[in-house]
Amino acid sequence: MTTATPTPEDRAEPDELEVAGADDPRSLQKKVVDGLRWGFAQQFLARAVSFGSGVALARILVPEDFGTFAVALAVTNILFGLNDLGLLLAVVRWKGDIERGAETAFTLATIMSVGLYAICFLGAPWYAAMMGSPEATWILRLLLFTVVLDGACTAHHGLLIRAFRQDRIAQAEFWSMPLAVGCTIGLALLGWGAWSFAIGQVAANVVTSFLIIWWAPFRPRPGYDRAVARKMLAFGLPLAGASLIEYVLLNADYMIIGRTLGPIALGFYLLAYNLSNWPSSLLTEAIRKVSFVSFHELSDEPARLAAAFRRSFVLLVTLSIPLVLGLMILTRPLIEIVYGPDWSRSAKVLQFLAILGGARVCIALMFDLLVGVGRSAAALRLKIAWCVALVPALELGVRQDGIRGVAIAHAVVVMVIALPLFLAAVSRLQIDLRGIAGDLLRPAAGGALAATATLLVVSPMPSPILQLLVGGTVLVVAYAATQRPMAVIAQLRARRAEAAAGQPSTPDPSSVDPTPVEAPA
């Protein structure tokens, strides 16, 4: 394979846009590792809190409440893909006067977010009526305030990421969790239904946004520089487009189900979809906070970039396989025991959405690689192709088999279209896909063995609780036995020892102990 040189239109990166990293590779290594640890800790705690609160709310509320909230959540999530105009990463990479850059980004993102809020505030009644949930109108109007908060702290968030202060970002999330859970569960107990979700989420976002602004290296004032804005938007708009497409991909199903089947069916689907996000949330979100910067640092060294991506990709897939298999095999006992038999309709959906969750882990890392080496426009085209294929498939699926048909459509499109397209794009960067496939033979064989053993053990068991406990244990033990955990740990320790000895090496997102430290499931 030949090295692909980004074209000017693919690269679309001004000279002033560059990673703000440390000059000392050892200092950068420490910052990346610390950032990953904080990111994993944040995601682990967030998933634990989401799981606990989701179980409680599933016992208090009814599927229609979940569905009504999902109607409002779909629009809000899509706006999150557009409101910052890609300026968060532009701030991270800005090489010129950072104060001027941050002030311009702050002004543009805030104006954009307020404008989107005003438009959607006026259009909320029409949208809610179209979705068959007119009661969601004011819930949507309240939830949209989180878009304004997100835009107002875009520049501050970028400054924290630029400084590798994932600890501050994680702490802001930590402090907001008790308020979110307390408000949501308390109001649910008082009979507020879907309103409890929206109020809890807005309260949490107020706290998080305030702390991010407070802890930013400096607080940008409103300001605008036309030259700075032009250069930032040249980089950010393709990313904003890709982000918007991604949020459409993740929320088009909510709109289609809500419009076609109503809020009750959407409530069952929402619970299954949130559970299917566990592999992506636990493994991907923390790594994405540093992978973009790390891949960019290696963009001029194709061999090291390929090696870093290969290690990261293999590690992510190895860790995600047991999570995906567990969600597919133990779906029914998991939902019936944890959430209650009233939610068993979600089980037939989760079996297929788990495939989507696992594929998204791979696609997210490949997307970060493409953007990190300057191919944001190419990444956008891939997301558009995915979306174009997905929407008609979802429409067909919902008419053929309801919410289960939507889940099947997701799984087919991501495996047959999206994943191959991203792999083809990555192969043009001198990434050895055959080598990666060879590295994944052991995890794949281990997954097949673990899945077979789990199915043989749980099939004759009449008790759902035994199926969940025994099946989960067999799955984890059988899979771990086929891997080489001690070899992986030794390799990671060797890399840290090299860094401590002063050998320069730009880290990749996998150079940390792989043990992992949204809307409620």
LOZAGU-284390 format. One record per residue (C-alpha): x, y, z; residue in three letters; residue number from 1. Coordinates in steps of 0.1 Angstrom, whole numbers. Layout:
residues N
NODE      u      v      w  rest   nr
NODE      X      Y      Z   ALA  NUM
...
//
This chain:
residues 521
NODE      u      v      w  rest   nr
NODE      0      0      0   MET    1
NODE     11     35     -7   THR    2
NODE     10     65     17   THR    3
NODE    -20     87      9   ALA    4
NODE    -13    124     10   THR    5
NODE    -43    144     20   PRO    6
NODE    -56    167     -7   THR    7
NODE    -61    204      1   PRO    8
NODE    -99    200      2   GLU    9
NODE    -96    170     24   ASP   10
NODE    -71    187     47   ARG   11
NODE    -89    220     50   ALA   12
NODE    -67    230     79   GLU   13
NODE    -53    265     83   PRO   14
NODE    -17    269     92   ASP   15
NODE    -28    284    125   GLU   16
NODE    -45    251    135   LEU   17
NODE    -21    228    152   GLU   18
NODE    -21    205    183   VAL   19
NODE    -13    223    215   ALA   20
NODE     10    197    230   GLY   21
NODE     40    197    252   ALA   22
NODE     74    200    237   ASP   23
NODE     87    172    260   ASP   24
NODE     74    138    248   PRO   25
NODE     76    125    283   ARG   26
NODE     54    153    296   SER   27
NODE     29    146    268   LEU   28
NODE     29    109    276   GLN   29
NODE     21    117    313   LYS   30
NODE     -7    140    303   LYS   31
NODE    -23    115    279   VAL   32
NODE    -21     87    305   VAL   33
NODE    -35    109    332   ASP   34
NODE    -62    120    309   GLY   35
NODE    -72     85    300   LEU   36
NODE    -73     75    336   ARG   37
NODE    -96    104    345   TRP   38
NODE   -117     96    314   GLY   39
NODE   -121     60    322   PHE   40
NODE   -130     69    358   ALA   41
NODE   -156     94    346   GLN   42
NODE   -172     69    322   GLN   43
NODE   -172     41    347   PHE   44
NODE   -189     62    374   LEU   45
NODE   -213     77    349   ALA   46
NODE   -223     42    336   ARG   47
NODE   -227     30    372   ALA   48
NODE   -249     60    382   VAL   49
NODE   -269     57    349   SER   50
NODE   -275     20    355   PHE   51
NODE   -286     25    391   GLY   52
NODE   -309     54    383   SER   53
NODE   -322     37    352   GLY   54
NODE   -332      6    372   VAL   55
NODE   -350     28    398   ALA   56
NODE   -368     49    371   LEU   57
NODE   -379     18    352   ALA   58
NODE   -396      6    384   ARG   59
NODE   -413     40    390   ILE   60
NODE   -422     52    356   LEU   61
NODE   -440     35    326   VAL   62
NODE   -427     30    291   PRO   63
NODE   -448     60    278   GLU   64
NODE   -428     83    301   ASP   65
NODE   -396     71    286   PHE   66
NODE   -410     75    251   GLY   67
NODE   -422    110    257   THR   68
NODE   -388    120    269   PHE   69
NODE   -371    103    240   ALA   70
NODE   -392    125    216   VAL   71
NODE   -377    156    231   ALA   72
NODE   -342    140    235   LEU   73
NODE   -340    132    198   ALA   74
NODE   -341    168    186   VAL   75
NODE   -318    180    214   THR   76
NODE   -292    154    206   ASN   77
NODE   -292    164    169   ILE   78
NODE   -287    200    178   LEU   79
NODE   -256    190    199   PHE   80
NODE   -240    179    166   GLY   81
NODE   -244    214    151   LEU   82
NODE   -244    241    178   ASN   83
NODE   -206    244    184   ASP   84
NODE   -198    245    146   LEU   85
NODE   -168    223    152   GLY   86
NODE   -151    251    172   LEU   87
NODE   -143    230    203   LEU   88
NODE   -116    211    184   LEU   89
NODE   -106    242    166   ALA   90
NODE    -98    258    200   VAL   91
NODE    -79    226    209   VAL   92
NODE    -57    229    178   ARG   93
NODE    -54    267    175   TRP   94
NODE    -17    277    172   LYS   95
NODE    -21    315    170   GLY   96
NODE    -32    339    197   ASP   97
NODE    -53    316    219   ILE   98
NODE    -72    345    236   GLU   99
NODE    -84    359    202   ARG  100
NODE    -92    324    191   GLY  101
NODE   -112    315    222   ALA  102
NODE   -131    348    222   GLU  103
NODE   -141    343    186   THR  104
NODE   -151    306    192   ALA  105
NODE   -171    316    224   PHE  106
NODE   -190    343    204   THR  107
NODE   -198    322    174   LEU  108
NODE   -208    291    194   ALA  109
NODE   -230    311    218   THR  110
NODE   -248    329    190   ILE  111
NODE   -254    297    171   MET  112
NODE   -268    279    201   SER  113
NODE   -291    307    211   VAL  114
NODE   -303    309    175   GLY  115
NODE   -310    272    173   LEU  116
NODE   -328    274    206   TYR  117
NODE   -351    302    194   ALA  118
NODE   -360    283    161   ILE  119
NODE   -367    250    179   CYS  120
NODE   -387    267    207   PHE  121
NODE   -411    281    181   LEU  122
NODE   -412    248    162   GLY  123
NODE   -417    225    192   ALA  124
NODE   -455    223    190   PRO  125
NODE   -454    212    154   TRP  126
NODE   -427    186    160   TYR  127
NODE   -444    171    191   ALA  128
NODE   -477    168    173   ALA  129
NODE   -460    151    143   MET  130
NODE   -445    126    167   MET  131
NODE   -478    119    183   GLY  132
NODE   -467    133    217   SER  133
NODE   -481    169    220   PRO  134
NODE   -474    167    257   GLU  135
NODE   -437    167    248   ALA  136
NODE   -438    203    236   THR  137
NODE   -427    221    269   TRP  138
NODE   -405    192    279   ILE  139
NODE   -386    198    246   LEU  140
NODE   -385    235    252   ARG  141
NODE   -369    230    286   LEU  142
NODE   -345    204    274   LEU  143
NODE   -333    226    246   LEU  144
NODE   -318    249    272   PHE  145
NODE   -289    224    275   THR  146
NODE   -279    233    239   VAL  147
NODE   -275    270    250   VAL  148
NODE   -254    259    280   LEU  149
NODE   -232    237    258   ASP  150
NODE   -226    265    233   GLY  151
NODE   -217    290    260   ALA  152
NODE   -189    267    274   CYS  153
NODE   -176    254    241   THR  154
NODE   -145    275    242   ALA  155
NODE   -138    268    279   HIS  156
NODE   -142    231    273   HIS  157
NODE   -117    233    244   GLY  158
NODE    -92    251    265   LEU  159
NODE    -94    224    292   LEU  160
NODE    -89    196    266   ILE  161
NODE    -61    216    251   ARG  162
NODE    -43    217    285   ALA  163
NODE    -50    179    290   PHE  164
NODE    -72    188    320   ARG  165
NODE    -95    158    317   GLN  166
NODE    -94    158    355   ASP  167
NODE   -114    190    357   ARG  168
NODE   -138    178    330   ILE  169
NODE   -144    146    349   ALA  170
NODE   -148    164    383   GLN  171
NODE   -174    187    367   ALA  172
NODE   -193    156    356   GLU  173
NODE   -189    140    391   PHE  174
NODE   -204    170    409   TRP  175
NODE   -234    171    386   SER  176
NODE   -244    135    390   MET  177
NODE   -259    136    425   PRO  178
NODE   -281    166    415   LEU  179
NODE   -292    149    383   ALA  180
NODE   -301    116    401   VAL  181
NODE   -317    133    430   GLY  182
NODE   -339    156    409   CYS  183
NODE   -349    128    384   THR  184
NODE   -358    101    409   ILE  185
NODE   -373    126    434   GLY  186
NODE   -396    141    408   LEU  187
NODE   -405    107    394   ALA  188
NODE   -416     96    428   LEU  189
NODE   -438    128    430   LEU  190
NODE   -455    118    398   GLY  191
NODE   -438    142    374   TRP  192
NODE   -433    115    347   GLY  193
NODE   -413    125    317   ALA  194
NODE   -407    160    332   TRP  195
NODE   -384    144    358   SER  196
NODE   -359    134    331   PHE  197
NODE   -357    168    316   ALA  198
NODE   -355    188    348   ILE  199
NODE   -328    164    361   GLY  200
NODE   -307    168    329   GLN  201
NODE   -310    205    328   VAL  202
NODE   -300    208    365   ALA  203
NODE   -269    186    359   ALA  204
NODE   -259    206    328   ASN  205
NODE   -261    239    347   VAL  206
NODE   -236    226    373   VAL  207
NODE   -213    210    347   THR  208
NODE   -212    241    325   SER  209
NODE   -206    264    354   PHE  210
NODE   -177    243    367   LEU  211
NODE   -161    240    332   ILE  212
NODE   -163    278    328   ILE  213
NODE   -149    283    363   TRP  214
NODE   -120    259    359   TRP  215
NODE   -110    269    323   ALA  216
NODE    -74    282    321   PRO  217
NODE    -90    316    314   PHE  218
NODE   -125    328    307   ARG  219
NODE   -129    342    271   PRO  220
NODE   -148    374    267   ARG  221
NODE   -172    381    238   PRO  222
NODE   -151    391    208   GLY  223
NODE   -149    385    171   TYR  224
NODE   -120    385    146   ASP  225
NODE   -131    379    110   ARG  226
NODE    -98    363    100   ALA  227
NODE    -97    340    130   VAL  228
NODE   -133    330    124   ALA  229
NODE   -127    322     88   ARG  230
NODE    -98    299     97   LYS  231
NODE   -115    282    126   MET  232
NODE   -147    276    106   LEU  233
NODE   -127    262     77   ALA  234
NODE   -115    235    100   PHE  235
NODE   -146    232    122   GLY  236
NODE   -175    231     98   LEU  237
NODE   -167    197     82   PRO  238
NODE   -164    183    117   LEU  239
NODE   -197    199    127   ALA  240
NODE   -213    184     96   GLY  241
NODE   -199    150    105   ALA  242
NODE   -211    154    141   SER  243
NODE   -245    164    129   LEU  244
NODE   -247    134    107   ILE  245
NODE   -236    112    135   GLU  246
NODE   -263    126    158   TYR  247
NODE   -289    120    130   VAL  248
NODE   -277     84    128   LEU  249
NODE   -281     80    165   LEU  250
NODE   -316     96    167   ASN  251
NODE   -333     91    134   ALA  252
NODE   -347     58    148   ASP  253
NODE   -363     77    177   TYR  254
NODE   -381     99    153   MET  255
NODE   -392     71    130   ILE  256
NODE   -405     49    158   ILE  257
NODE   -422     78    176   GLY  258
NODE   -440     90    144   ARG  259
NODE   -449     54    133   THR  260
NODE   -455     35    166   LEU  261
NODE   -460     61    193   GLY  262
NODE   -443     69    226   PRO  263
NODE   -450     35    243   ILE  264
NODE   -430     15    217   ALA  265
NODE   -404     42    217   LEU  266
NODE   -400     38    255   GLY  267
NODE   -392      1    251   PHE  268
NODE   -368      9    223   TYR  269
NODE   -350     37    244   LEU  270
NODE   -342     13    272   LEU  271
NODE   -327    -12    248   ALA  272
NODE   -308     14    229   TYR  273
NODE   -292     29    261   ASN  274
NODE   -281     -6    272   LEU  275
NODE   -265    -12    238   SER  276
NODE   -244     19    242   ASN  277
NODE   -225      4    271   TRP  278
NODE   -195     -8    250   PRO  279
NODE   -192     25    232   SER  280
NODE   -197     46    264   SER  281
NODE   -173     26    286   LEU  282
NODE   -145     21    261   LEU  283
NODE   -148     48    235   THR  284
NODE   -157     81    252   GLU  285
NODE   -127     82    275   ALA  286
NODE   -102     74    248   ILE  287
NODE   -117     99    223   ARG  288
NODE   -108    127    247   LYS  289
NODE    -71    121    239   VAL  290
NODE    -70     99    207   SER  291
NODE    -76    129    184   PHE  292
NODE    -46    148    197   VAL  293
NODE    -24    117    199   SER  294
NODE    -31    106    163   PHE  295
NODE    -24    141    151   HIS  296
NODE     10    141    168   GLU  297
NODE     19    110    148   LEU  298
NODE      4    122    115   SER  299
NODE     38    129     99   ASP  300
NODE     52     95    109   GLU  301
NODE     31     69     90   PRO  302
NODE     48     39    106   ALA  303
NODE     44     50    142   ARG  304
NODE      8     61    134   LEU  305
NODE      0     27    120   ALA  306
NODE     15     10    150   ALA  307
NODE     -4     32    175   ALA  308
NODE    -37     27    157   PHE  309
NODE    -32    -10    154   ARG  310
NODE    -25    -14    192   ARG  311
NODE    -55      8    201   SER  312
NODE    -79     -9    177   PHE  313
NODE    -70    -44    188   VAL  314
NODE    -73    -34    225   LEU  315
NODE   -107    -18    220   LEU  316
NODE   -121    -48    201   VAL  317
NODE   -107    -72    226   THR  318
NODE   -123    -54    255   LEU  319
NODE   -157    -49    237   SER  320
NODE   -162    -85    226   ILE  321
NODE   -174    -98    260   PRO  322
NODE   -196    -68    265   LEU  323
NODE   -213    -73    232   VAL  324
NODE   -217   -110    236   LEU  325
NODE   -232   -105    271   GLY  326
NODE   -258    -81    258   LEU  327
NODE   -267   -105    230   MET  328
NODE   -269   -138    249   ILE  329
NODE   -281   -127    283   LEU  330
NODE   -305   -100    271   THR  331
NODE   -338   -115    284   ARG  332
NODE   -326   -124    319   PRO  333
NODE   -308    -91    322   LEU  334
NODE   -339    -70    315   ILE  335
NODE   -364    -92    333   GLU  336
NODE   -343    -94    365   ILE  337
NODE   -329    -59    366   VAL  338
NODE   -357    -38    351   TYR  339
NODE   -387    -61    357   GLY  340
NODE   -408    -84    334   PRO  341
NODE   -429    -54    322   ASP  342
NODE   -398    -44    301   TRP  343
NODE   -392    -78    285   SER  344
NODE   -403    -64    251   ARG  345
NODE   -370    -46    250   SER  346
NODE   -350    -78    250   ALA  347
NODE   -357    -87    214   LYS  348
NODE   -344    -53    204   VAL  349
NODE   -312    -53    224   LEU  350
NODE   -300    -85    208   GLN  351
NODE   -295    -67    175   PHE  352
NODE   -286    -32    189   LEU  353
NODE   -257    -48    207   ALA  354
NODE   -241    -54    173   ILE  355
NODE   -244    -17    166   LEU  356
NODE   -229     -8    199   GLY  357
NODE   -198    -30    192   GLY  358
NODE   -194    -17    157   ALA  359
NODE   -195     19    169   ARG  360
NODE   -165     13    191   VAL  361
NODE   -145      5    160   CYS  362
NODE   -159     33    139   ILE  363
NODE   -153     60    165   ALA  364
NODE   -116     52    167   LEU  365
NODE   -113     52    129   MET  366
NODE   -131     85    127   PHE  367
NODE   -107    100    152   ASP  368
NODE    -78     87    131   LEU  369
NODE    -91    103     99   LEU  370
NODE    -97    136    116   VAL  371
NODE    -64    135    134   GLY  372
NODE    -45    133    102   VAL  373
NODE    -65    160     85   GLY  374
NODE    -92    141     66   ARG  375
NODE   -122    157     82   SER  376
NODE   -140    161     49   ALA  377
NODE   -134    124     40   ALA  378
NODE   -148    115     75   ALA  379
NODE   -179    136     68   LEU  380
NODE   -185    119     34   ARG  381
NODE   -184     85     52   LEU  382
NODE   -210     96     77   LYS  383
NODE   -232    109     50   ILE  384
NODE   -230     76     31   ALA  385
NODE   -239     58     63   TRP  386
NODE   -269     81     69   CYS  387
NODE   -282     78     34   VAL  388
NODE   -282     40     37   ALA  389
NODE   -296     39     72   LEU  390
NODE   -327     61     70   VAL  391
NODE   -346     41     43   PRO  392
NODE   -335      9     60   ALA  393
NODE   -350     21     93   LEU  394
NODE   -383     30     75   GLU  395
NODE   -385     -4     60   LEU  396
NODE   -376    -21     93   GLY  397
NODE   -402     -4    114   VAL  398
NODE   -429    -13     89   ARG  399
NODE   -419    -49     86   GLN  400
NODE   -412    -58    123   ASP  401
NODE   -417    -28    145   GLY  402
NODE   -390    -18    169   ILE  403
NODE   -372    -52    163   ARG  404
NODE   -371    -44    126   GLY  405
NODE   -354    -10    134   VAL  406
NODE   -328    -28    154   ALA  407
NODE   -321    -53    127   ILE  408
NODE   -318    -25    101   ALA  409
NODE   -292     -8    123   HIS  410
NODE   -272    -40    126   ALA  411
NODE   -273    -48     89   VAL  412
NODE   -263    -13     77   VAL  413
NODE   -235     -8    102   VAL  414
NODE   -219    -42     94   MET  415
NODE   -225    -43     56   VAL  416
NODE   -220     -6     47   ILE  417
NODE   -206     16     74   ALA  418
NODE   -178     -6     88   LEU  419
NODE   -164    -16     54   PRO  420
NODE   -164     20     42   LEU  421
NODE   -144     32     73   PHE  422
NODE   -120      2     70   LEU  423
NODE   -114     11     33   ALA  424
NODE   -107     47     42   ALA  425
NODE    -83     37     70   VAL  426
NODE    -64     13     47   SER  427
NODE    -54     43     26   ARG  428
NODE    -33     56     55   LEU  429
NODE     -8     27     54   GLN  430
NODE    -27      8     81   ILE  431
NODE    -21    -29     78   ASP  432
NODE    -56    -43     80   LEU  433
NODE    -43    -79     75   ARG  434
NODE    -20    -75    105   GLY  435
NODE    -49    -62    126   ILE  436
NODE    -71    -91    114   ALA  437
NODE    -43   -115    125   GLY  438
NODE    -41    -98    159   ASP  439
NODE    -79   -103    163   LEU  440
NODE    -79   -140    156   LEU  441
NODE    -74   -148    193   ARG  442
NODE   -102   -125    206   PRO  443
NODE   -125   -137    179   ALA  444
NODE   -119   -174    187   ALA  445
NODE   -122   -166    224   GLY  446
NODE   -155   -149    218   GLY  447
NODE   -168   -178    199   ALA  448
NODE   -157   -203    225   LEU  449
NODE   -172   -181    254   ALA  450
NODE   -205   -176    235   ALA  451
NODE   -208   -214    229   THR  452
NODE   -200   -223    265   ALA  453
NODE   -225   -197    278   THR  454
NODE   -253   -208    256   LEU  455
NODE   -248   -245    266   LEU  456
NODE   -248   -236    302   VAL  457
NODE   -278   -212    303   VAL  458
NODE   -301   -230    279   SER  459
NODE   -314   -257    303   PRO  460
NODE   -317   -232    332   MET  461
NODE   -353   -223    340   PRO  462
NODE   -345   -194    364   SER  463
NODE   -336   -160    348   PRO  464
NODE   -315   -150    378   ILE  465
NODE   -294   -182    375   LEU  466
NODE   -291   -176    337   GLN  467
NODE   -278   -141    344   LEU  468
NODE   -254   -149    372   LEU  469
NODE   -240   -182    360   VAL  470
NODE   -241   -172    323   GLY  471
NODE   -222   -140    330   GLY  472
NODE   -196   -158    350   THR  473
NODE   -190   -185    324   VAL  474
NODE   -188   -158    296   LEU  475
NODE   -162   -137    314   VAL  476
NODE   -141   -167    326   VAL  477
NODE   -141   -185    293   ALA  478
NODE   -132   -154    273   TYR  479
NODE   -105   -143    297   ALA  480
NODE    -89   -178    297   ALA  481
NODE    -83   -176    259   THR  482
NODE    -66   -142    261   GLN  483
NODE    -32   -132    274   ARG  484
NODE    -39   -106    301   PRO  485
NODE     -6   -109    318   MET  486
NODE     13   -104    285   ALA  487
NODE     -8    -73    278   VAL  488
NODE     -1    -59    312   ILE  489
NODE     36    -66    309   ALA  490
NODE     37    -49    275   GLN  491
NODE     20    -18    290   LEU  492
NODE     44    -17    319   ARG  493
NODE     74    -20    296   ALA  494
NODE     62     11    276   ARG  495
NODE     58     31    308   ARG  496
NODE     93     20    319   ALA  497
NODE    107     32    286   GLU  498
NODE     90     65    291   ALA  499
NODE    103     68    326   ALA  500
NODE    138     61    314   ALA  501
NODE    136     90    290   GLY  502
NODE    131     73    257   GLN  503
NODE    110     97    236   PRO  504
NODE     78     82    224   SER  505
NODE     45     99    215   THR  506
NODE     18     79    232   PRO  507
NODE    -11     62    216   ASP  508
NODE    -45     59    232   PRO  509
NODE    -39     23    242   SER  510
NODE     -8     31    264   SER  511
NODE    -27     28    296   VAL  512
NODE    -40      0    318   ASP  513
NODE    -70    -12    298   PRO  514
NODE    -93    -18    328   THR  515
NODE   -121      7    325   PRO  516
NODE   -122     28    356   VAL  517
NODE   -268     97    289   GLU  518
NODE   -299     93    294   ALA  519
NODE   -306     68    321   PRO  520
NODE   -308     32    309   ALA  521
//
